[in-house]
Amino acid sequence: MEKRLVLVVCGAGTLTSVMAAQGIEEGLKKRKITNVKVKAGRIDDIERHKDDLAVLVSTMKIKQEYSFPVFNAVAFITGDEDGQEQIISEVVNILK
Amino acid sequence: MEKDILLDEKLIITNLRATEQQDVLKSLFSKLHKEGCVRDSFLENILKREENFPTGLKLGKYNIAIPHTEPQFVNKSALAVTTLEKPVNFRRMDKPEEEVPVDIVIMLALKEKNDHLKVLGKIIQMFQSSQVLESLKKANNSKEIIEIIKSNL
């Protein structure tokens, strides 16, 4: 089955991942991409989801290398709108 | 402000004189702890979290840090804010190998995961505005800070 999960992570999984996930979900909706699940979580959740992940998005630096693409989404926390658009475009390209 | 996140003059510090990040975190913790918002264990956890997952955000003219931790150390959701007399270095959230001189620190005590999403979004948005940061930086007392925050929510 095609992988349709976008996991958005941060350290505590309570604040920045949730904010970024919200932004990405809205961005995908605007581009009419709806058959995707965007989930916020913490860094420890990656391992558990690694077989379903299409893209990993993180507000922190991810040191480990993975088989799926990884993007940094701190733009959603700093309010950098160009940066936000860029992340959404990159995520869309992968999901297409 | 939604009434389920406490925002009170008692949780605000203006022009804190500090050189070390730990002292800033301890001062904000003391405020939250005194008001019963967080448990004793909150401090140790937030210091550890800042070490492993730093929260400094490079925004431009003024930079901020948003230390926060997991809900189990929190009794009541609240926001504690301090402006710093002189910038204190925090490590960057997106590039932890780099430091950023921080002017304002917003410590978030969050009781529930995924809770208060709307108000949190507004808070984060507010602190992204250099105008808001500038007026916070210039505020002379806790009352002014609370007024600025409330009028921008």
gemmi code that builds the backbone of each chain (N, CA, C; Angstrom):
import gemmi

chains = {
    "A": [
        ("MET", (0.832, -1.200, 0.000), (0.000, 0.000, 0.000), (0.868, 1.252, 0.000)),
        ("GLU", (0.352, 2.257, -0.653), (1.091, 3.511, -0.718), (1.183, 4.142, 0.666)),
        ("LYS", (2.296, 4.751, 0.922), (2.478, 5.372, 2.235), (1.922, 6.792, 2.221)),
        ("ARG", (1.001, 7.065, 3.137), (0.335, 8.369, 3.125), (0.388, 9.059, 4.474)),
        ("LEU", (1.384, 8.744, 5.260), (1.457, 9.396, 6.574), (2.562, 10.462, 6.589)),
        ("VAL", (2.184, 11.646, 7.034), (3.168, 12.696, 7.279), (3.282, 12.837, 8.790)),
        ("LEU", (4.425, 12.477, 9.330), (4.602, 12.589, 10.784), (5.393, 13.864, 11.084)),
        ("VAL", (4.861, 14.654, 11.997), (5.511, 15.908, 12.369), (5.952, 15.787, 13.823)),
        ("VAL", (7.245, 15.914, 14.088), (7.729, 15.664, 15.448), (8.481, 16.854, 16.048)),
        ("CYS", (8.486, 16.852, 17.385), (9.349, 17.775, 18.141), (9.758, 17.052, 19.417)),
        ("GLY", (10.462, 17.732, 20.292), (10.977, 17.074, 21.490), (9.898, 16.581, 22.432)),
        ("ALA", (9.013, 17.462, 22.812), (7.999, 17.106, 23.807), (6.717, 16.581, 23.153)),
        ("GLY", (6.509, 16.903, 21.894), (5.298, 16.459, 21.201), (4.050, 17.196, 21.652)),
        ("THR", (4.227, 18.325, 22.317), (3.051, 19.038, 22.817), (2.830, 20.372, 22.132)),
        ("LEU", (3.871, 20.964, 21.611), (3.703, 22.345, 21.163), (4.098, 22.531, 19.699)),
        ("THR", (5.393, 22.503, 19.420), (5.802, 22.916, 18.080), (5.387, 21.907, 17.008)),
        ("SER", (5.392, 20.626, 17.354), (4.967, 19.634, 16.355), (3.490, 19.828, 16.030)),
        ("VAL", (2.721, 20.161, 17.047), (1.282, 20.347, 16.857), (1.008, 21.577, 15.979)),
        ("MET", (1.763, 22.650, 16.264), (1.622, 23.875, 15.471), (1.991, 23.616, 14.013)),
        ("ALA", (3.132, 22.962, 13.809), (3.602, 22.711, 12.442), (2.653, 21.752, 11.716)),
        ("ALA", (2.165, 20.748, 12.431), (1.251, 19.788, 11.808), (-0.022, 20.488, 11.340)),
        ("GLN", (-0.482, 21.405, 12.158), (-1.681, 22.168, 11.808), (-1.441, 22.968, 10.517)),
        ("GLY", (-0.289, 23.620, 10.441), (0.055, 24.415, 9.267), (0.172, 23.560, 8.018)),
        ("ILE", (0.784, 22.403, 8.161), (0.972, 21.526, 7.006), (-0.369, 20.961, 6.553)),
        ("GLU", (-1.194, 20.585, 7.508), (-2.510, 20.045, 7.175), (-3.328, 21.082, 6.392)),
        ("GLU", (-3.296, 22.320, 6.866), (-4.027, 23.387, 6.164), (-3.465, 23.605, 4.759)),
        ("GLY", (-2.139, 23.606, 4.658), (-1.483, 23.803, 3.367), (-1.845, 22.708, 2.374)),
        ("LEU", (-1.904, 21.470, 2.856), (-2.238, 20.354, 1.973), (-3.706, 20.440, 1.539)),
        ("LYS", (-4.538, 20.841, 2.473), (-5.962, 20.979, 2.170), (-6.168, 22.035, 1.086)),
        ("LYS", (-5.446, 23.153, 1.217), (-5.534, 24.217, 0.222), (-5.153, 23.719, -1.159)),
        ("ARG", (-4.218, 22.780, -1.194), (-3.803, 22.225, -2.484), (-4.609, 20.978, -2.847)),
        ("LYS", (-5.716, 20.808, -2.137), (-6.669, 19.729, -2.422), (-6.059, 18.335, -2.264)),
        ("ILE", (-5.096, 18.229, -1.387), (-4.548, 16.901, -1.107), (-5.158, 16.431, 0.206)),
        ("THR", (-6.058, 15.469, 0.087), (-6.832, 15.111, 1.271), (-6.601, 13.661, 1.731)),
        ("ASN", (-6.084, 12.833, 0.832), (-5.939, 11.422, 1.201), (-4.626, 11.169, 1.944)),
        ("VAL", (-4.327, 12.058, 2.878), (-3.075, 11.989, 3.622), (-3.393, 12.168, 5.096)),
        ("LYS", (-2.650, 11.462, 5.935), (-2.831, 11.675, 7.366), (-1.626, 12.465, 7.887)),
        ("VAL", (-1.908, 13.582, 8.524), (-0.838, 14.363, 9.146), (-0.948, 14.157, 10.648)),
        ("LYS", (0.142, 13.698, 11.252), (0.081, 13.362, 12.666), (1.220, 14.064, 13.403)),
        ("ALA", (0.899, 14.651, 14.543), (1.935, 15.275, 15.371), (2.397, 14.286, 16.427)),
        ("GLY", (3.673, 14.329, 16.740), (4.160, 13.407, 17.758), (5.525, 13.822, 18.266)),
        ("ARG", (6.147, 12.908, 18.970), (7.485, 13.210, 19.468), (8.506, 12.343, 18.763)),
        ("ILE", (9.734, 12.664, 18.993), (10.803, 12.004, 18.263), (10.784, 10.481, 18.472)),
        ("ASP", (10.358, 10.050, 19.647), (10.307, 8.594, 19.916), (9.234, 7.883, 19.087)),
        ("ASP", (8.326, 8.662, 18.480), (7.252, 8.030, 17.696), (7.716, 7.592, 16.298)),
        ("ILE", (8.872, 8.089, 15.872), (9.323, 7.821, 14.505), (9.462, 6.318, 14.250)),
        ("GLU", (10.127, 5.666, 15.184), (10.423, 4.241, 15.028), (9.133, 3.425, 14.791)),
        ("ARG", (8.133, 3.756, 15.575), (6.864, 3.043, 15.537), (6.140, 3.224, 14.195)),
        ("HIS", (6.357, 4.366, 13.554), (5.622, 4.674, 12.325), (6.475, 4.490, 11.074)),
        ("LYS", (7.704, 4.037, 11.250), (8.633, 4.154, 10.132), (8.217, 3.385, 8.869)),
        ("ASP", (7.391, 2.374, 9.019), (6.957, 1.625, 7.830), (5.813, 2.303, 7.074)),
        ("ASP", (5.143, 3.254, 7.715), (4.010, 3.919, 7.050), (4.349, 5.328, 6.592)),
        ("LEU", (5.529, 5.784, 6.947), (5.856, 7.188, 6.739), (6.191, 7.539, 5.297)),
        ("ALA", (5.504, 8.556, 4.773), (5.871, 9.090, 3.459), (6.917, 10.186, 3.641)),
        ("VAL", (6.696, 11.017, 4.641), (7.602, 12.136, 4.924), (7.687, 12.334, 6.434)),
        ("LEU", (8.868, 12.667, 6.881), (9.026, 13.061, 8.279), (9.322, 14.561, 8.311)),
        ("VAL", (8.581, 15.275, 9.143), (8.802, 16.706, 9.281), (9.132, 16.956, 10.747)),
        ("SER", (10.124, 17.826, 10.982), (10.528, 18.047, 12.358), (10.839, 19.518, 12.596)),
        ("THR", (10.529, 19.994, 13.804), (10.900, 21.371, 14.135), (12.316, 21.399, 14.716)),
        ("MET", (12.855, 20.216, 14.993), (14.223, 20.149, 15.518), (15.126, 19.538, 14.465)),
        ("LYS", (16.380, 19.503, 14.816), (17.323, 18.856, 13.910), (17.221, 17.336, 14.096)),
        ("ILE", (17.144, 16.635, 12.977), (17.113, 15.174, 13.027), (18.488, 14.673, 12.602)),
        ("LYS", (19.132, 13.983, 13.522), (20.508, 13.545, 13.230), (20.531, 12.239, 12.454)),
        ("GLN", (19.597, 11.382, 12.796), (19.606, 10.051, 12.199), (19.205, 10.100, 10.725)),
        ("GLU", (19.725, 9.191, 9.946), (19.329, 9.119, 8.539), (18.230, 8.085, 8.370)),
        ("TYR", (17.261, 8.421, 7.528), (16.127, 7.525, 7.309), (15.949, 7.271, 5.820)),
        ("SER", (15.126, 6.289, 5.506), (14.867, 5.960, 4.100), (13.840, 6.920, 3.506)),
        ("PHE", (13.096, 7.625, 4.348), (12.098, 8.587, 3.849), (12.680, 9.996, 3.939)),
        ("PRO", (12.128, 10.932, 3.155), (12.623, 12.308, 3.213), (12.295, 12.988, 4.545)),
        ("VAL", (13.189, 13.855, 4.967), (13.014, 14.568, 6.233), (13.113, 16.074, 5.968)),
        ("PHE", (12.138, 16.817, 6.472), (12.170, 18.272, 6.298), (12.108, 18.983, 7.637)),
        ("ASN", (12.720, 20.160, 7.694), (12.628, 20.969, 8.906), (11.499, 21.987, 8.788)),
        ("ALA", (10.696, 22.061, 9.828), (9.486, 22.895, 9.765), (9.488, 24.011, 10.803)),
        ("VAL", (10.669, 24.483, 11.179), (10.707, 25.550, 12.186), (10.054, 26.828, 11.632)),
        ("ALA", (9.931, 26.920, 10.309), (9.267, 28.076, 9.685), (7.844, 28.265, 10.224)),
        ("PHE", (7.199, 27.170, 10.611), (5.837, 27.283, 11.153), (5.846, 27.882, 12.556)),
        ("ILE", (6.986, 27.856, 13.213), (7.072, 28.406, 14.566), (7.621, 29.834, 14.514)),
        ("THR", (8.495, 30.100, 13.552), (9.060, 31.452, 13.466), (8.187, 32.382, 12.634)),
        ("GLY", (7.199, 31.826, 11.918), (6.309, 32.667, 11.123), (6.880, 33.019, 9.757)),
        ("ASP", (7.882, 32.270, 9.312), (8.503, 32.513, 8.015), (7.605, 31.920, 6.911)),
        ("GLU", (6.806, 32.793, 6.289), (5.781, 32.299, 5.362), (6.367, 31.680, 4.096)),
        ("ASP", (7.457, 32.252, 3.576), (8.093, 31.653, 2.401), (8.594, 30.249, 2.727)),
        ("GLY", (9.190, 30.139, 3.889), (9.690, 28.841, 4.341), (8.558, 27.832, 4.456)),
        ("GLN", (7.407, 28.291, 4.951), (6.245, 27.401, 5.112), (5.766, 26.891, 3.760)),
        ("GLU", (5.664, 27.821, 2.789), (5.230, 27.452, 1.445), (6.169, 26.417, 0.837)),
        ("GLN", (7.466, 26.655, 1.061), (8.461, 25.752, 0.494), (8.309, 24.331, 1.051)),
        ("ILE", (8.107, 24.241, 2.356), (7.948, 22.910, 2.968), (6.712, 22.222, 2.404)),
        ("ILE", (5.627, 22.980, 2.328), (4.383, 22.379, 1.829), (4.577, 21.896, 0.385)),
        ("SER", (5.226, 22.717, -0.445), (5.473, 22.296, -1.826), (6.297, 21.020, -1.886)),
        ("GLU", (7.313, 20.947, -1.033), (8.162, 19.750, -1.052), (7.391, 18.519, -0.595)),
        ("VAL", (6.557, 18.706, 0.420), (5.750, 17.581, 0.903), (4.766, 17.150, -0.200)),
        ("VAL", (4.155, 18.146, -0.857), (3.200, 17.842, -1.934), (3.895, 17.052, -3.045)),
        ("ASN", (5.100, 17.480, -3.419), (5.831, 16.777, -4.477), (6.045, 15.308, -4.164)),
        ("ILE", (6.288, 15.035, -2.912), (6.522, 13.643, -2.534), (5.224, 12.850, -2.521)),
        ("LEU", (4.153, 13.494, -2.121), (2.874, 12.779, -1.999), (2.193, 12.575, -3.348)),
        ("LYS", (2.560, 13.367, -4.344), (1.905, 13.302, -5.657), (2.030, 11.929, -6.292)),
    ],
    "B": [
        ("MET", (-8.109, 36.121, 26.145), (-7.375, 34.910, 26.574), (-8.360, 33.857, 27.065)),
        ("GLU", (-8.197, 32.681, 26.572), (-9.060, 31.616, 27.074), (-8.738, 31.384, 28.546)),
        ("LYS", (-9.796, 31.170, 29.296), (-9.574, 31.130, 30.736), (-8.818, 29.879, 31.195)),
        ("ASP", (-8.673, 28.920, 30.296), (-7.978, 27.704, 30.740), (-6.451, 27.770, 30.635)),
        ("ILE", (-5.905, 28.869, 30.122), (-4.457, 29.081, 30.242), (-4.256, 30.321, 31.105)),
        ("LEU", (-3.585, 30.108, 32.225), (-3.420, 31.215, 33.167), (-2.392, 32.220, 32.654)),
        ("LEU", (-2.821, 33.473, 32.636), (-1.929, 34.564, 32.242), (-2.107, 35.634, 33.300)),
        ("ASP", (-1.072, 35.839, 34.087), (-1.242, 36.691, 35.261), (0.029, 37.493, 35.503)),
        ("GLU", (-0.155, 38.687, 36.046), (1.005, 39.537, 36.360), (2.026, 38.820, 37.235)),
        ("LYS", (1.513, 37.904, 38.065), (2.420, 37.175, 38.962), (3.370, 36.247, 38.210)),
        ("LEU", (3.068, 35.996, 36.946), (3.907, 35.084, 36.155), (4.807, 35.831, 35.169)),
        ("ILE", (4.947, 37.116, 35.401), (5.722, 37.949, 34.471), (6.935, 38.549, 35.188)),
        ("ILE", (8.050, 38.579, 34.494), (9.251, 39.252, 35.021), (9.699, 40.253, 33.949)),
        ("THR", (10.051, 41.455, 34.362), (10.573, 42.407, 33.364), (12.050, 42.666, 33.622)),
        ("ASN", (12.783, 42.769, 32.517), (14.221, 43.092, 32.548), (15.012, 42.243, 33.530)),
        ("LEU", (14.824, 40.956, 33.450), (15.573, 40.046, 34.317), (17.060, 40.159, 34.010)),
        ("ARG", (17.830, 40.255, 35.076), (19.267, 40.343, 34.922), (19.841, 38.929, 35.045)),
        ("ALA", (20.289, 38.385, 33.941), (20.807, 37.014, 33.975), (21.841, 36.845, 32.877)),
        ("THR", (22.800, 35.965, 33.106), (23.766, 35.681, 32.047), (23.653, 34.236, 31.586)),
        ("GLU", (23.099, 33.386, 32.449), (23.010, 31.975, 32.107), (21.564, 31.583, 31.834)),
        ("GLN", (21.428, 30.772, 30.809), (20.129, 30.240, 30.435), (19.432, 29.553, 31.618)),
        ("GLN", (20.216, 28.803, 32.380), (19.634, 28.065, 33.511), (18.984, 29.004, 34.528)),
        ("ASP", (19.604, 30.154, 34.741), (19.047, 31.112, 35.704), (17.712, 31.672, 35.216)),
        ("VAL", (17.622, 31.878, 33.909), (16.367, 32.372, 33.332), (15.275, 31.313, 33.533)),
        ("LEU", (15.627, 30.077, 33.218), (14.638, 28.999, 33.346), (14.210, 28.826, 34.800)),
        ("LYS", (15.174, 28.946, 35.709), (14.854, 28.785, 37.135), (13.933, 29.908, 37.612)),
        ("SER", (14.200, 31.139, 37.163), (13.371, 32.269, 37.589), (11.931, 32.100, 37.122)),
        ("LEU", (11.761, 31.670, 35.872), (10.396, 31.482, 35.363), (9.714, 30.310, 36.057)),
        ("PHE", (10.484, 29.252, 36.301), (9.944, 28.109, 37.039), (9.437, 28.543, 38.410)),
        ("SER", (10.219, 29.370, 39.112), (9.819, 29.819, 40.456), (8.464, 30.498, 40.439)),
        ("LYS", (8.242, 31.307, 39.420), (6.950, 31.997, 39.293), (5.815, 30.982, 39.117)),
        ("LEU", (6.014, 30.067, 38.204), (4.973, 29.060, 37.931), (4.741, 28.168, 39.153)),
        ("HIS", (5.827, 27.850, 39.832), (5.754, 26.950, 40.978), (5.033, 27.608, 42.143)),
        ("LYS", (5.332, 28.882, 42.350), (4.713, 29.629, 43.439), (3.195, 29.715, 43.266)),
        ("GLU", (2.756, 29.798, 42.034), (1.317, 29.876, 41.761), (0.679, 28.485, 41.663)),
        ("GLY", (1.462, 27.466, 41.911), (0.928, 26.100, 41.906), (0.666, 25.533, 40.518)),
        ("CYS", (1.239, 26.140, 39.495), (0.972, 25.678, 38.121), (1.776, 24.439, 37.759)),
        ("VAL", (2.961, 24.306, 38.361), (3.817, 23.176, 37.987), (4.330, 22.436, 39.218)),
        ("ARG", (4.736, 21.198, 38.995), (5.280, 20.378, 40.088), (6.761, 20.651, 40.283)),
        ("ASP", (7.289, 20.160, 41.410), (8.725, 20.320, 41.687), (9.559, 19.767, 40.535)),
        ("SER", (9.105, 18.633, 39.990), (9.867, 17.927, 38.955), (9.931, 18.686, 37.633)),
        ("PHE", (9.100, 19.704, 37.492), (9.060, 20.481, 36.246), (10.431, 21.084, 35.926)),
        ("LEU", (11.093, 21.606, 36.957), (12.360, 22.309, 36.730), (13.420, 21.376, 36.143)),
        ("GLU", (13.608, 20.255, 36.818), (14.631, 19.314, 36.362), (14.342, 18.898, 34.917)),
        ("ASN", (13.056, 18.649, 34.660), (12.673, 18.195, 33.336), (12.871, 19.260, 32.271)),
        ("ILE", (12.551, 20.486, 32.613), (12.656, 21.536, 31.598), (14.133, 21.856, 31.309)),
        ("LEU", (14.978, 21.730, 32.334), (16.413, 21.946, 32.118), (16.969, 20.850, 31.204)),
        ("LYS", (16.531, 19.639, 31.462), (16.992, 18.499, 30.661), (16.494, 18.621, 29.222)),
        ("ARG", (15.239, 19.009, 29.078), (14.646, 19.152, 27.744), (15.358, 20.234, 26.929)),
        ("GLU", (15.672, 21.331, 27.599), (16.328, 22.430, 26.884), (17.712, 21.978, 26.413)),
        ("GLU", (18.319, 21.111, 27.194), (19.624, 20.556, 26.826), (19.487, 19.654, 25.590)),
        ("ASN", (18.504, 18.777, 25.626), (18.333, 17.813, 24.522), (17.599, 18.402, 23.325)),
        ("PHE", (16.591, 19.202, 23.594), (15.763, 19.777, 22.521), (15.637, 21.280, 22.752)),
        ("PRO", (16.660, 22.035, 22.366), (16.640, 23.472, 22.657), (15.482, 24.191, 21.974)),
        ("THR", (15.110, 25.366, 22.522), (13.916, 26.054, 22.021), (14.175, 27.499, 21.589)),
        ("GLY", (15.435, 27.855, 21.366), (15.726, 29.211, 20.886), (15.237, 29.378, 19.450)),
        ("LEU", (14.572, 30.510, 19.186), (14.065, 30.772, 17.835), (14.663, 32.070, 17.323)),
        ("LYS", (15.333, 31.964, 16.184), (15.921, 33.158, 15.582), (14.856, 33.820, 14.719)),
        ("LEU", (14.447, 35.015, 15.136), (13.345, 35.671, 14.429), (13.803, 36.898, 13.666)),
        ("GLY", (14.835, 37.579, 14.132), (15.268, 38.801, 13.472), (15.841, 39.754, 14.490)),
        ("LYS", (15.209, 40.905, 14.609), (15.718, 41.908, 15.532), (15.688, 41.406, 16.981)),
        ("TYR", (14.570, 40.831, 17.342), (14.447, 40.234, 18.667), (14.251, 38.729, 18.506)),
        ("ASN", (14.911, 37.993, 19.378), (14.769, 36.542, 19.312), (14.133, 36.041, 20.598)),
        ("ILE", (13.506, 34.889, 20.499), (12.816, 34.371, 21.683), (13.201, 32.913, 21.942)),
        ("ALA", (12.855, 32.436, 23.120), (12.944, 31.004, 23.409), (11.610, 30.602, 24.019)),
        ("ILE", (11.174, 29.396, 23.713), (9.869, 28.946, 24.210), (9.985, 27.607, 24.961)),
        ("PRO", (10.713, 27.604, 26.091), (10.862, 26.346, 26.822), (9.509, 25.780, 27.271)),
        ("HIS", (9.371, 24.482, 27.130), (8.138, 23.804, 27.546), (8.458, 22.335, 27.735)),
        ("THR", (7.556, 21.618, 28.350), (7.838, 20.204, 28.571), (6.547, 19.388, 28.569)),
        ("GLU", (6.654, 18.157, 28.981), (5.494, 17.277, 28.885), (4.461, 17.559, 29.980)),
        ("PRO", (3.201, 17.199, 29.694), (2.084, 17.552, 30.596), (2.162, 16.952, 32.002)),
        ("GLN", (2.887, 15.866, 32.187), (2.819, 15.223, 33.515), (3.464, 16.042, 34.632)),
        ("PHE", (4.201, 17.081, 34.270), (4.845, 17.913, 35.295), (4.050, 19.186, 35.576)),
        ("VAL", (2.871, 19.253, 34.979), (2.075, 20.484, 35.027), (0.764, 20.249, 35.774)),
        ("ASN", (0.400, 21.197, 36.649), (-0.887, 21.119, 37.347), (-1.950, 21.940, 36.639)),
        ("LYS", (-1.516, 23.055, 36.099), (-2.467, 23.975, 35.496), (-1.768, 24.691, 34.345)),
        ("SER", (-2.416, 24.746, 33.199), (-1.802, 25.396, 32.041), (-1.589, 26.877, 32.302)),
        ("ALA", (-0.402, 27.355, 31.971), (-0.067, 28.747, 32.246), (1.056, 29.210, 31.338)),
        ("LEU", (1.187, 30.516, 31.292), (2.203, 31.154, 30.468), (3.024, 32.066, 31.374)),
        ("ALA", (4.344, 31.841, 31.437), (5.214, 32.735, 32.198), (6.164, 33.406, 31.206)),
        ("VAL", (6.320, 34.716, 31.362), (7.105, 35.468, 30.386), (8.136, 36.327, 31.097)),
        ("THR", (9.347, 36.372, 30.553), (10.311, 37.342, 31.061), (11.000, 38.081, 29.910)),
        ("THR", (11.188, 39.371, 30.089), (12.079, 40.098, 29.193), (13.434, 40.113, 29.889)),
        ("LEU", (14.507, 40.174, 29.105), (15.848, 40.099, 29.677), (16.542, 41.447, 29.539)),
        ("GLU", (17.218, 41.823, 30.603), (17.916, 43.115, 30.562), (18.948, 43.108, 29.437)),
        ("LYS", (19.709, 42.010, 29.379), (20.635, 41.805, 28.264), (20.362, 40.428, 27.676)),
        ("PRO", (20.527, 40.289, 26.356), (20.231, 39.000, 25.745), (21.032, 37.847, 26.365)),
        ("VAL", (20.381, 36.703, 26.468), (21.017, 35.496, 26.985), (21.013, 34.462, 25.857)),
        ("ASN", (22.133, 33.781, 25.696), (22.217, 32.808, 24.604), (21.431, 31.537, 24.882)),
        ("PHE", (20.649, 31.136, 23.904), (19.973, 29.846, 23.917), (20.404, 29.116, 22.649)),
        ("ARG", (20.385, 27.800, 22.685), (20.679, 27.055, 21.458), (19.436, 27.013, 20.593)),
        ("ARG", (19.650, 26.978, 19.284), (18.535, 27.061, 18.354), (17.781, 25.745, 18.211)),
        ("MET", (16.476, 25.864, 18.115), (15.635, 24.678, 17.946), (15.990, 23.931, 16.659)),
        ("ASP", (16.158, 24.680, 15.566), (16.385, 24.026, 14.271), (17.854, 23.723, 14.014)),
        ("LYS", (18.755, 24.471, 14.689), (20.187, 24.214, 14.516), (20.845, 24.222, 15.882)),
        ("PRO", (20.730, 23.122, 16.621), (21.182, 23.109, 18.021), (22.676, 23.373, 18.200)),
        ("GLU", (23.443, 23.275, 17.103), (24.878, 23.561, 17.222), (25.139, 25.071, 17.232)),
        ("GLU", (24.090, 25.845, 16.937), (24.230, 27.303, 16.940), (23.459, 27.917, 18.105)),
        ("GLU", (23.999, 29.067, 18.586), (23.296, 29.779, 19.651), (22.663, 31.040, 19.100)),
        ("VAL", (21.634, 31.498, 19.786), (20.990, 32.733, 19.374), (20.796, 33.610, 20.623)),
        ("PRO", (21.124, 34.899, 20.542), (20.909, 35.767, 21.694), (19.417, 36.073, 21.852)),
        ("VAL", (18.873, 35.691, 22.994), (17.427, 35.743, 23.203), (17.056, 36.955, 24.065)),
        ("ASP", (16.011, 37.657, 23.668), (15.551, 38.857, 24.373), (14.364, 38.604, 25.286)),
        ("ILE", (13.515, 37.664, 24.871), (12.292, 37.382, 25.616), (12.120, 35.860, 25.709)),
        ("VAL", (11.793, 35.397, 26.910), (11.591, 33.957, 27.091), (10.155, 33.698, 27.534)),
        ("ILE", (9.492, 32.813, 26.821), (8.108, 32.467, 27.122), (8.097, 31.011, 27.566)),
        ("MET", (7.832, 30.784, 28.832), (7.789, 29.407, 29.330), (6.341, 28.946, 29.351)),
        ("LEU", (6.117, 27.826, 28.669), (4.753, 27.322, 28.561), (4.578, 26.090, 29.434)),
        ("ALA", (3.602, 26.167, 30.331), (3.225, 24.993, 31.110), (1.912, 24.496, 30.515)),
        ("LEU", (1.951, 23.334, 29.905), (0.756, 22.823, 29.221), (0.284, 21.539, 29.867)),
        ("LYS", (-0.957, 21.573, 30.306), (-1.509, 20.443, 31.062), (-1.911, 19.281, 30.149)),
        ("GLU", (-2.430, 19.616, 28.979), (-2.910, 18.568, 28.081), (-2.200, 18.663, 26.739)),
        ("LYS", (-1.891, 17.505, 26.202), (-1.355, 17.478, 24.854), (-2.491, 17.827, 23.888)),
        ("ASN", (-2.165, 18.565, 22.843), (-3.169, 18.941, 21.816), (-4.325, 19.774, 22.352)),
        ("ASP", (-4.131, 20.361, 23.519), (-5.194, 21.165, 24.082), (-4.935, 22.639, 23.763)),
        ("HIS", (-5.900, 23.475, 23.929), (-5.750, 24.925, 23.760), (-5.115, 25.278, 22.432)),
        ("LEU", (-5.389, 24.493, 21.410), (-4.670, 24.673, 20.147), (-4.844, 26.060, 19.564)),
        ("LYS", (-6.083, 26.537, 19.640), (-6.377, 27.825, 19.037), (-5.596, 28.944, 19.724)),
        ("VAL", (-5.627, 28.906, 21.041), (-4.966, 29.985, 21.773), (-3.441, 29.861, 21.638)),
        ("LEU", (-2.940, 28.632, 21.588), (-1.499, 28.460, 21.406), (-1.044, 29.005, 20.060)),
        ("GLY", (-1.862, 28.762, 19.050), (-1.565, 29.285, 17.721), (-1.473, 30.799, 17.751)),
        ("LYS", (-2.423, 31.392, 18.456), (-2.438, 32.858, 18.560), (-1.210, 33.356, 19.314)),
        ("ILE", (-0.861, 32.642, 20.382), (0.299, 33.054, 21.179), (1.565, 33.007, 20.327)),
        ("ILE", (1.742, 31.892, 19.630), (2.945, 31.738, 18.802), (2.971, 32.826, 17.729)),
        ("GLN", (1.806, 33.066, 17.120), (1.727, 34.097, 16.087), (2.087, 35.477, 16.636)),
        ("MET", (1.581, 35.739, 17.831), (1.831, 37.041, 18.441), (3.327, 37.264, 18.652)),
        ("PHE", (4.018, 36.244, 19.128), (5.444, 36.399, 19.405), (6.288, 36.379, 18.129)),
        ("GLN", (5.654, 36.116, 16.996), (6.385, 36.200, 15.731), (6.451, 37.644, 15.228)),
        ("SER", (5.639, 38.505, 15.813), (5.570, 39.877, 15.334), (6.653, 40.733, 15.996)),
        ("SER", (7.511, 41.346, 15.172), (8.602, 42.130, 15.753), (8.057, 43.366, 16.474)),
        ("GLN", (6.873, 43.838, 16.030), (6.263, 44.984, 16.712), (5.854, 44.626, 18.134)),
        ("VAL", (5.224, 43.463, 18.260), (4.811, 43.013, 19.596), (6.050, 42.812, 20.471)),
        ("LEU", (7.083, 42.198, 19.899), (8.289, 41.936, 20.681), (8.931, 43.246, 21.124)),
        ("GLU", (8.910, 44.203, 20.234), (9.489, 45.496, 20.570), (8.737, 46.150, 21.733)),
        ("SER", (7.415, 46.096, 21.680), (6.663, 46.735, 22.773), (6.818, 45.950, 24.079)),
        ("LEU", (6.954, 44.624, 23.981), (7.188, 43.837, 25.198), (8.537, 44.195, 25.806)),
        ("LYS", (9.510, 44.328, 24.928), (10.877, 44.628, 25.358), (10.934, 45.979, 26.073)),
        ("LYS", (10.093, 46.899, 25.621), (10.118, 48.244, 26.200), (9.257, 48.366, 27.457)),
        ("ALA", (8.429, 47.374, 27.704), (7.520, 47.448, 28.849), (8.310, 47.523, 30.147)),
        ("ASN", (7.813, 48.327, 31.070), (8.548, 48.539, 32.315), (8.058, 47.680, 33.474)),
        ("ASN", (6.857, 47.153, 33.342), (6.356, 46.353, 34.452), (5.431, 45.234, 33.951)),
        ("SER", (5.097, 44.343, 34.873), (4.317, 43.149, 34.531), (2.951, 43.504, 33.967)),
        ("LYS", (2.388, 44.559, 34.517), (1.047, 44.949, 34.088), (1.052, 45.309, 32.602)),
        ("GLU", (2.053, 46.067, 32.189), (2.144, 46.458, 30.778), (2.278, 45.221, 29.879)),
        ("ILE", (3.087, 44.278, 30.327), (3.298, 43.061, 29.528), (1.975, 42.319, 29.353)),
        ("ILE", (1.250, 42.160, 30.449), (-0.035, 41.458, 30.377), (-0.983, 42.195, 29.431)),
        ("GLU", (-0.981, 43.516, 29.515), (-1.866, 44.295, 28.635), (-1.504, 44.092, 27.165)),
        ("ILE", (-0.210, 44.108, 26.875), (0.229, 43.914, 25.482), (-0.203, 42.526, 24.991)),
        ("ILE", (0.036, 41.528, 25.816), (-0.318, 40.163, 25.397), (-1.829, 40.057, 25.183)),
        ("LYS", (-2.595, 40.550, 26.145), (-4.057, 40.425, 26.034), (-4.594, 41.167, 24.822)),
        ("SER", (-4.014, 42.321, 24.525), (-4.557, 43.092, 23.404), (-4.155, 42.483, 22.061)),
        ("ASN", (-3.199, 41.575, 22.069), (-2.783, 40.954, 20.814), (-3.318, 39.539, 20.630)),
        ("LEU", (-4.112, 39.071, 21.566), (-4.637, 37.707, 21.444), (-5.936, 37.685, 20.642)),
    ],
}
model = gemmi.Model(1)
for chain_id, residues in chains.items():
    chain = gemmi.Chain(chain_id)
    for i, (resn, *xyz) in enumerate(residues, 1):
        res = gemmi.Residue()
        res.name, res.seqid = resn, gemmi.SeqId(i, " ")
        for name, pos in zip(("N", "CA", "C"), xyz):
            atom = gemmi.Atom()
            atom.name, atom.element = name, gemmi.Element(name[0])
            atom.pos, atom.b_iso = gemmi.Position(*pos), 0.0
            res.add_atom(atom)
        chain.add_residue(res)
    model.add_chain(chain)
structure = gemmi.Structure()
structure.add_model(model)
structure.setup_entities()
